[in-house]
Structure formats: C-alpha cells, structure tokens
C-alpha cells in the first residue's frame, strides 16, 4: 500500500511538493544578539582605515572593520558596505567587556 501511494505521488503531474510557495516573516520579540564568547585577552586595537570606498548605492551602511575571535587569537575583518537586513536597522559593532567578546549585530530602532 505504501509503495503504491509513493508511486502515485511520483508519477502525478502535479504533486503537493512541486507547487509554488510564498512565505513571509514578521520580526516580533527581542532583538537577536549573538552570545558572548569567553576570551582570555582583549582584541588588538582596530586597524586604521586609510581609505573607505564610496557607497555602492542608496541604502547601504558602512560597517567598520573589527577583530573577531578565532581559536586562541583574533582575526581581522576589514570594513565593508552592507545593506541593513530590515528597515530602520543599524549596526552595533562588536565589543570587549568583562573578559567576554560580544559580536556585532544589526539592531532594530
């Protein structure tokens, strides 16, 4: 019986799995912020940007470069232009506080 049902679903011209789908989401609730990472040393001082390229277009926000933990040390992420993930969002840069590294995130206004 199960094999016949499976065969009918596979041979059918339209199946319940092949139709177009539309999804949308609404953000309600607390703002997402990444969990802190325990680090034994503060990150090095940020690298001074000698040149910031022009914005690629309307609606982009410049995210300054920052260090992030990798293994026992830190790696540098250069600055970049990015689009906020939703209207009214702004970038909160990563920070070091109380022997913990808090990653950057987009915050809702």
N, C-alpha and C positions, 0 to 999 in steps of 0.2 A: 504494500500500500504506500509506504514512504517513497519507494523508488518510482512508482507511477506518478505521485504528486510532484516529485522533483523533475521528472521528465516533462510533465505538462508545463511546469514553470519555465524550464529551459527552452522548450520549443514554442512557447506562446510568443506571438508577435509583440505584444506589449506586456511587460511584467510590472509588478508593483515596485521593482527596484530600478527600473530604467526611466521613469518619468522625470520631468523637470521639477526641481525643488527650489523654493525660495525660503531663506531664513534671514532673520534679523534679530539683533540683540539690543537690550537696553541696560545700560550700566546703572545699577541701583545698589547702594550699600557703601561699605567702607572703601577707601582708596587703596589700591594694591601698592604695597611697598615691599621690596624683597627682604627676606630675613637677614639679620646681621650675621656676619662671618667673624668668628673669633680669630684675631690676628695678633701675633706677638710683637710686632713692630709697626710703627706708623708708616704709611706710604711715603716715598720720596716727594720732594717738592715738585709741583707741576712744571712741565716743560713750557717755557715761554713761547707763545706762538709768534713767529716772525711775520707770518703772512696769513691772513684769513681770506679765503677766496670770496668772490661776490656771491650773493644769494642766487640759487638756481631759478627762483621764481617766487611768486606771491604765496604766502602761507608757510614758508619754511622758517625754522628756528635753528640758530646755531647752537650746537652742543659742544662746549669747550672740552678739550682733551683731559683725560684723567687716568690715574693708575688704578688697576684692579688686581685683587689677589690671584696668584697662580702658584699652586704648590706652596713652597716656603717663602716665595718672594712676590714681587709685583711686576706686572707688565703694563706698558703704556698703550692707551687707546687714543689715537690722535683725534682732534676735533673734527666735526662733520656737520653738514646741513641735513636736517631731518624734518619730516612733516609730523606734527603732533598727531597722535592716534585718534583724537576726537576734538571737537570744537571747544575752545576755551582752555585747553591743556597747556601747561608749561613745565619745563624740565627742572627737576630738583637734582642737583649734582650729588655725586657720592661724597661721603664724609667719614671721618675717623673720629670716634668718640668712645671713651672708656674701654680701650683695648678691643674695640669692635669696629669692623668696617661695614658701613651701610651703603649699599649700591644705589646708584641713581635711578630715578623713575619719573614718569610723567604724572603730574598732579592735576586734579580737576579744580577749576576755580569755583 
